[in-house]
Amino acid sequence: SYIEGESNVGAVVSVNYGLVENCHNEAKIVALSYDERPLDGLGGVVGCNYSGSEKAATVKDCTNSGSVLMKDDATAAYFYDTAGVVGYNNSKVIGCSNSGVAKAGIVTYNDEQGIITDCYNSGAVIGAGINSSNYGIVSNCYNTASIESDKILVAGVVAMNSGEVENC
């Protein structure tokens, strides 16, 4: 199957404020255009995982094996918010994995409240095995895939870190 959209695109959930658990994506997901609004995300499972005022949003034990890319990667100067599992995260991503093709394996943008834990990537990625930009916490995660890219900010686990990276 094929999913195409412009903003907050996910195969299972576009914007999550609750719980997404034990879900899997095999579809090809493509962003038609890229707008750098802070809550836009493109993920194999969830586009944007956003914590509301009452409870933390959680993406747990989810997997992606589909490709998650922008329609014209040549015009993508930034690779924020395009990932195998969750595009934008400011809550919790726990026990998830990616084996598909993506810019980042698990989450691209993890903000100050974001937590990524117990996740792994084995899929071909263009930017980072687990997380492209981290301002929150990444812990107990690993990457087993090779990463080939001509982009800046390329790494096996976290490409750009201003938060905490532990036991990875």
MIVEXKE-883425 format. One record per atom (N, C-alpha, C): atom name; x, y, z. Coordinates in steps of 0.02 Angstrom, whole numbers, padded with zeros to 5 digits. Atoms other than C-alpha are relative to their C-alpha. Example, Ala and Ser with C-alpha at 12.3 -4.5 7.8 and 13.67 -1.06 7.14 Angstrom:
! MIVEXKE-883425
- N, 00045, -00059, 00000
- CA, 00615, -00225, 00390
- C, 00045, 00060, 00000
- N, -00042, -00059, -00003
- CA, 00684, -00053, 00357
- C, -00039, 00055, 00037
! end
This chain:
! MIVEXKE-883425
- N, 00042, -00059, 00000
- CA, 00000, 00000, 00000
- C, 00044, 00062, 00000
- N, -00035, -00063, 00010
- CA, 00046, 00182, -00019
- C, -00038, 00055, 00037
- N, 00031, -00056, -00036
- CA, 00013, 00334, 00093
- C, 00038, 00063, -00018
- N, -00031, -00061, 00022
- CA, 00045, 00511, 00036
- C, -00033, 00058, 00036
- N, 00029, -00058, -00034
- CA, 00023, 00676, 00128
- C, 00050, 00055, 00009
- N, -00043, -00059, -00007
- CA, 00092, 00847, 00171
- C, 00022, 00014, 00072
- N, -00014, -00021, -00069
- CA, 00088, 00863, 00361
- C, -00025, -00053, 00049
- N, 00018, 00048, -00052
- CA, 00086, 00746, 00512
- C, -00028, -00065, -00030
- N, 00019, 00061, 00035
- CA, 00081, 00586, 00410
- C, 00027, -00061, 00037
- N, -00019, 00063, -00031
- CA, 00083, 00415, 00494
- C, -00046, -00055, -00027
- N, 00040, 00055, 00027
- CA, 00023, 00245, 00432
- C, -00055, -00020, 00049
- N, 00049, 00020, -00050
- CA, -00069, 00211, 00596
- C, -00036, 00061, 00028
- N, 00029, -00060, -00031
- CA, -00096, 00382, 00677
- C, 00037, 00062, -00026
- N, -00029, -00063, 00022
- CA, -00068, 00558, 00612
- C, 00030, 00038, 00060
- N, -00022, -00034, -00061
- CA, -00058, 00648, 00781
- C, -00026, -00040, 00060
- N, 00018, 00042, -00058
- CA, -00056, 00544, 00941
- C, 00004, 00040, 00065
- N, 00002, -00029, -00068
- CA, -00109, 00612, 01112
- C, -00012, -00055, 00052
- N, 00017, 00054, -00045
- CA, -00143, 00440, 01187
- C, 00051, -00057, -00003
- N, -00042, 00059, 00002
- CA, -00074, 00263, 01171
- C, -00006, -00035, -00068
- N, -00003, 00041, 00060
- CA, -00020, 00175, 01011
- C, 00046, -00058, 00018
- N, -00038, 00057, -00024
- CA, 00038, -00001, 01053
- C, -00007, -00060, -00047
- N, -00002, 00061, 00041
- CA, 00090, -00157, 00955
- C, -00027, 00009, -00070
- N, 00021, -00014, 00068
- CA, 00060, -00079, 00785
- C, 00058, -00007, -00048
- N, -00053, 00011, 00050
- CA, 00156, -00113, 00624
- C, -00019, 00032, -00066
- N, 00009, -00028, 00067
- CA, 00178, -00025, 00458
- C, 00045, -00034, -00050
- N, -00038, 00026, 00057
- CA, 00232, -00103, 00293
- C, -00009, 00044, -00061
- N, 00016, -00043, 00057
- CA, 00166, 00035, 00179
- C, 00057, 00047, -00017
- N, -00045, -00053, 00021
- CA, 00269, 00158, 00079
- C, -00034, 00066, 00018
- N, 00027, -00065, -00021
- CA, 00244, 00331, 00154
- C, 00042, 00055, -00031
- N, -00035, -00054, 00035
- CA, 00287, 00489, 00058
- C, -00029, 00067, 00020
- N, 00021, -00068, -00012
- CA, 00281, 00672, 00106
- C, 00003, 00037, -00066
- N, 00003, -00036, 00064
- CA, 00227, 00779, -00042
- C, 00040, 00064, 00001
- N, -00039, -00061, -00007
- CA, 00307, 00938, 00022
- C, 00023, 00003, 00072
- N, -00026, -00005, -00068
- CA, 00403, 00991, 00176
- C, -00008, 00070, 00026
- N, 00012, -00064, -00032
- CA, 00351, 01131, 00290
- C, 00032, -00006, 00069
- N, -00037, 00006, -00063
- CA, 00463, 01165, 00440
- C, -00039, 00023, 00061
- N, 00038, -00015, -00060
- CA, 00321, 01198, 00561
- C, 00020, -00050, 00054
- N, -00029, 00043, -00051
- CA, 00376, 01126, 00729
- C, -00037, -00064, 00016
- N, 00035, 00062, -00017
- CA, 00239, 00995, 00750
- C, -00013, -00044, -00060
- N, 00010, 00042, 00059
- CA, 00245, 00924, 00574
- C, 00046, -00061, 00006
- N, -00041, 00061, -00004
- CA, 00305, 00744, 00567
- C, -00022, -00050, -00051
- N, 00013, 00055, 00046
- CA, 00317, 00599, 00448
- C, 00031, -00062, 00030
- N, -00025, 00060, -00031
- CA, 00331, 00428, 00529
- C, -00034, -00062, -00027
- N, 00028, 00063, 00023
- CA, 00305, 00248, 00480
- C, -00061, -00021, 00039
- N, 00057, 00019, -00042
- CA, 00185, 00224, 00625
- C, -00040, 00063, 00021
- N, 00033, -00061, -00024
- CA, 00147, 00398, 00698
- C, 00036, 00061, -00028
- N, -00031, -00062, 00025
- CA, 00175, 00569, 00620
- C, 00027, 00043, 00057
- N, -00019, -00042, -00057
- CA, 00177, 00670, 00782
- C, -00025, -00032, 00064
- N, 00018, 00028, -00065
- CA, 00179, 00598, 00958
- C, 00005, 00057, 00050
- N, 00002, -00062, -00037
- CA, 00124, 00744, 01065
- C, -00035, -00008, 00067
- N, 00028, 00006, -00067
- CA, 00095, 00747, 01252
- C, -00048, 00057, 00014
- N, 00048, -00051, -00019
- CA, -00062, 00837, 01304
- C, 00011, 00021, 00072
- N, -00009, -00025, -00068
- CA, -00084, 00927, 01469
- C, -00019, -00051, 00054
- N, 00023, 00047, -00051
- CA, -00167, 00780, 01557
- C, 00041, -00064, 00005
- N, -00039, 00062, -00003
- CA, -00061, 00629, 01509
- C, 00051, -00003, -00056
- N, -00052, 00008, 00049
- CA, 00091, 00575, 01413
- C, -00024, -00044, -00058
- N, 00014, 00041, 00058
- CA, 00066, 00511, 01236
- C, 00055, -00053, -00004
- N, -00050, 00054, 00003
- CA, 00153, 00343, 01210
- C, -00008, -00040, -00063
- N, -00004, 00047, 00055
- CA, 00206, 00242, 01060
- C, 00043, -00057, 00026
- N, -00033, 00056, -00034
- CA, 00252, 00069, 01125
- C, -00002, -00064, -00042
- N, -00005, 00065, 00034
- CA, 00313, -00093, 01045
- C, -00027, 00000, -00071
- N, 00022, -00007, 00069
- CA, 00279, -00033, 00868
- C, 00059, -00010, -00047
- N, -00054, 00014, 00049
- CA, 00377, -00080, 00711
- C, -00018, 00030, -00068
- N, 00007, -00023, 00069
- CA, 00404, -00012, 00536
- C, 00047, -00040, -00044
- N, -00042, 00032, 00050
- CA, 00466, -00108, 00385
- C, -00012, 00033, -00069
- N, 00012, -00035, 00063
- CA, 00401, 00012, 00251
- C, 00050, 00056, -00010
- N, -00044, -00057, 00013
- CA, 00496, 00154, 00168
- C, -00036, 00064, 00018
- N, 00029, -00063, -00023
- CA, 00467, 00328, 00240
- C, 00046, 00056, -00024
- N, -00043, -00050, 00031
- CA, 00536, 00467, 00131
- C, -00039, 00059, -00026
- N, 00031, -00057, 00033
- CA, 00501, 00635, 00054
- C, -00003, -00014, -00074
- N, 00009, 00014, 00071
- CA, 00439, 00636, -00125
- C, 00061, 00018, -00040
- N, -00060, -00021, 00035
- CA, 00590, 00733, -00185
- C, 00055, 00011, 00051
- N, -00052, -00006, -00051
- CA, 00734, 00696, -00066
- C, 00055, 00049, -00021
- N, -00051, -00046, 00023
- CA, 00847, 00804, -00173
- C, -00013, 00071, 00026
- N, 00016, -00067, -00024
- CA, 00755, 00960, -00110
- C, 00000, 00003, 00076
- N, 00004, 00001, -00074
- CA, 00762, 00906, 00072
- C, 00067, 00018, 00031
- N, -00062, -00022, -00031
- CA, 00900, 01009, 00149
- C, 00003, -00024, 00072
- N, 00004, 00023, -00068
- CA, 00842, 00954, 00321
- C, -00034, -00068, 00002
- N, 00034, 00065, -00005
- CA, 00791, 00780, 00377
- C, -00040, -00005, 00064
- N, 00042, 00001, -00060
- CA, 00692, 00830, 00531
- C, -00068, -00029, -00016
- N, 00069, 00023, 00001
- CA, 00526, 00743, 00561
- C, -00017, -00051, -00054
- N, 00013, 00055, 00046
- CA, 00544, 00599, 00437
- C, 00036, -00062, 00027
- N, -00032, 00057, -00033
- CA, 00574, 00432, 00524
- C, -00038, -00064, -00008
- N, 00030, 00065, 00005
- CA, 00539, 00247, 00526
- C, -00060, -00010, 00046
- N, 00055, 00012, -00047
- CA, 00426, 00251, 00680
- C, -00039, 00064, 00016
- N, 00033, -00063, -00019
- CA, 00386, 00430, 00741
- C, 00038, 00059, -00030
- N, -00033, -00059, 00028
- CA, 00421, 00594, 00651
- C, 00021, 00049, 00054
- N, -00014, -00049, -00053
- CA, 00408, 00720, 00794
- C, -00023, -00031, 00066
- N, 00017, 00028, -00066
- CA, 00411, 00666, 00977
- C, 00013, 00050, 00056
- N, -00013, -00037, -00062
- CA, 00386, 00763, 01137
- C, -00030, -00038, 00059
- N, 00026, 00042, -00053
- CA, 00326, 00617, 01242
- C, 00041, -00064, 00005
- N, -00036, 00062, -00010
- CA, 00372, 00431, 01251
- C, -00004, -00047, -00060
- N, -00004, 00052, 00051
- CA, 00431, 00306, 01120
- C, 00039, -00057, 00033
- N, -00028, 00055, -00040
- CA, 00466, 00137, 01202
- C, -00002, -00066, -00039
- N, -00002, 00068, 00027
- CA, 00523, -00031, 01132
- C, -00018, -00006, -00073
- N, 00018, 00001, 00071
- CA, 00501, 00012, 00948
- C, 00061, -00016, -00044
- N, -00055, 00017, 00046
- CA, 00602, -00044, 00797
- C, -00017, 00019, -00072
- N, 00006, -00016, 00071
- CA, 00631, 00000, 00615
- C, 00045, -00046, -00040
- N, -00040, 00038, 00047
- CA, 00689, -00113, 00474
- C, -00010, 00026, -00071
- N, 00014, -00029, 00065
- CA, 00629, -00002, 00332
- C, 00050, 00055, -00018
- N, -00042, -00054, 00024
- CA, 00711, 00137, 00232
- C, -00029, 00066, 00026
- N, 00023, -00064, -00027
- CA, 00701, 00308, 00316
- C, 00059, 00047, 00008
- N, -00054, -00048, -00014
- CA, 00798, 00465, 00355
- C, 00029, -00012, 00069
- N, -00022, 00020, -00067
- CA, 00807, 00416, 00540
- C, -00038, -00064, 00018
- N, 00031, 00064, -00014
- CA, 00771, 00244, 00609
- C, -00062, 00003, 00044
- N, 00056, 00001, -00048
- CA, 00656, 00281, 00757
- C, -00036, 00067, 00002
- N, 00030, -00066, -00006
- CA, 00624, 00469, 00783
- C, 00048, 00050, -00031
- N, -00046, -00051, 00024
- CA, 00692, 00619, 00692
- C, 00008, 00056, 00051
- N, -00006, -00056, -00046
- CA, 00652, 00763, 00811
- C, -00028, -00020, 00068
- N, 00019, 00017, -00069
- CA, 00648, 00723, 00998
- C, 00010, 00062, 00042
- N, -00008, -00063, -00035
- CA, 00610, 00881, 01095
- C, 00014, -00008, 00075
- N, -00021, 00000, -00070
- CA, 00646, 00927, 01277
- C, -00038, -00049, 00044
- N, 00039, 00047, -00040
- CA, 00506, 00820, 01348
- C, 00003, -00071, -00027
- N, 00000, 00065, 00034
- CA, 00539, 00675, 01230
- C, 00046, -00052, 00031
- N, -00039, 00057, -00025
- CA, 00599, 00504, 01288
- C, -00004, -00056, -00052
- N, -00005, 00058, 00046
- CA, 00658, 00367, 01170
- C, 00040, -00053, 00038
- N, -00035, 00051, -00039
- CA, 00703, 00205, 01259
- C, -00014, -00070, -00027
- N, 00005, 00071, 00018
- CA, 00735, 00021, 01221
- C, -00021, -00010, -00073
- N, 00016, 00005, 00071
- CA, 00725, 00046, 01032
- C, 00061, -00021, -00040
- N, -00057, 00016, 00044
- CA, 00831, -00019, 00888
- C, -00018, 00008, -00073
- N, 00007, -00007, 00072
- CA, 00858, 00007, 00703
- C, 00044, -00051, -00035
- N, -00038, 00045, 00043
- CA, 00911, -00122, 00574
- C, -00011, 00018, -00073
- N, 00016, -00020, 00068
- CA, 00847, -00030, 00420
- C, 00050, 00050, -00028
- N, -00044, -00048, 00034
- CA, 00941, 00075, 00292
- C, -00024, 00070, 00015
- N, 00018, -00069, -00015
- CA, 00943, 00255, 00352
- C, 00049, 00048, -00033
- N, -00040, -00050, 00035
- CA, 01007, 00414, 00273
- C, 00033, 00048, 00050
- N, -00026, -00049, -00047
- CA, 01040, 00516, 00431
- C, 00025, -00028, 00066
- N, -00018, 00026, -00066
- CA, 01039, 00430, 00601
- C, -00036, -00065, 00014
- N, 00029, 00065, -00015
- CA, 01009, 00254, 00662
- C, -00060, 00003, 00046
- N, 00055, -00005, -00048
- CA, 00897, 00304, 00807
- C, -00035, 00068, -00005
- N, 00030, -00066, -00006
- CA, 00870, 00493, 00815
- C, 00044, 00052, -00034
- N, -00038, -00052, 00035
- CA, 00922, 00641, 00706
- C, 00017, 00058, 00047
- N, -00011, -00057, -00044
- CA, 00901, 00784, 00831
- C, -00031, -00013, 00068
- N, 00023, 00016, -00067
- CA, 00889, 00754, 01017
- C, 00009, 00058, 00048
- N, -00001, -00049, -00053
- CA, 00844, 00882, 01150
- C, -00026, -00031, 00065
- N, 00027, 00035, -00058
- CA, 00769, 00754, 01269
- C, 00046, -00055, 00023
- N, -00039, 00057, -00025
- CA, 00827, 00580, 01323
- C, -00005, -00058, -00050
- N, -00004, 00062, 00040
- CA, 00883, 00433, 01216
- C, 00038, -00050, 00043
- N, -00035, 00048, -00043
- CA, 00925, 00277, 01318
- C, -00013, -00072, -00023
- N, 00005, 00072, 00013
- CA, 00957, 00091, 01294
- C, -00021, -00015, -00072
- N, 00016, 00009, 00070
- CA, 00947, 00104, 01104
- C, 00062, -00020, -00039
- N, -00058, 00018, 00042
- CA, 01056, 00031, 00966
- C, -00020, -00005, -00073
- N, 00007, 00003, 00072
- CA, 01081, 00027, 00779
- C, 00046, -00054, -00027
- N, -00042, 00052, 00031
- CA, 01144, -00122, 00677
- C, 00009, 00011, -00075
- N, -00003, -00012, 00072
- CA, 01126, -00047, 00503
- C, 00058, 00045, -00020
- N, -00049, -00046, 00029
- CA, 01254, 00036, 00392
- C, -00036, 00064, -00018
- N, 00029, -00065, 00017
- CA, 01225, 00220, 00361
- C, 00043, 00032, -00053
- N, -00035, -00033, 00054
- CA, 01273, 00300, 00196
- C, -00037, 00063, -00017
- N, 00033, -00064, 00013
- CA, 01240, 00483, 00167
- C, 00049, 00052, -00021
- N, -00040, -00059, 00016
- CA, 01305, 00641, 00089
- C, -00027, 00060, 00039
- N, 00029, -00054, -00042
- CA, 01204, 00743, 00216
- C, 00047, 00013, 00059
- N, -00036, -00013, -00062
- CA, 01279, 00828, 00368
- C, -00040, -00030, 00057
- N, 00033, 00029, -00059
- CA, 01234, 00764, 00542
- C, -00019, -00073, -00012
- N, 00010, 00072, 00012
- CA, 01254, 00577, 00513
- C, 00031, -00038, 00058
- N, -00026, 00038, -00056
- CA, 01274, 00451, 00655
- C, -00036, -00066, 00008
- N, 00030, 00065, -00012
- CA, 01240, 00273, 00709
- C, -00058, 00002, 00049
- N, 00054, -00004, -00050
- CA, 01131, 00323, 00857
- C, -00034, 00069, -00002
- N, 00029, -00067, -00001
- CA, 01101, 00512, 00877
- C, 00045, 00047, -00040
- N, -00040, -00044, 00042
- CA, 01159, 00638, 00745
- C, 00017, 00066, 00035
- N, -00012, -00063, -00034
- CA, 01139, 00799, 00845
- C, -00031, -00005, 00070
- N, 00023, 00008, -00068
- CA, 01125, 00797, 01034
- C, 00008, 00063, 00041
- N, -00001, -00053, -00050
- CA, 01079, 00936, 01154
- C, -00036, -00023, 00063
- N, 00034, 00029, -00058
- CA, 00996, 00819, 01279
- C, 00045, -00052, 00034
- N, -00037, 00054, -00033
- CA, 01050, 00654, 01358
- C, -00003, -00063, -00043
- N, -00005, 00064, 00034
- CA, 01109, 00494, 01273
- C, 00032, -00048, 00050
- N, -00024, 00044, -00053
- CA, 01130, 00347, 01393
- C, -00004, -00074, -00023
- N, 00000, 00073, 00011
- CA, 01178, 00162, 01375
- C, -00018, -00021, -00072
- N, 00014, 00016, 00070
- CA, 01174, 00161, 01185
- C, 00062, -00028, -00034
! end
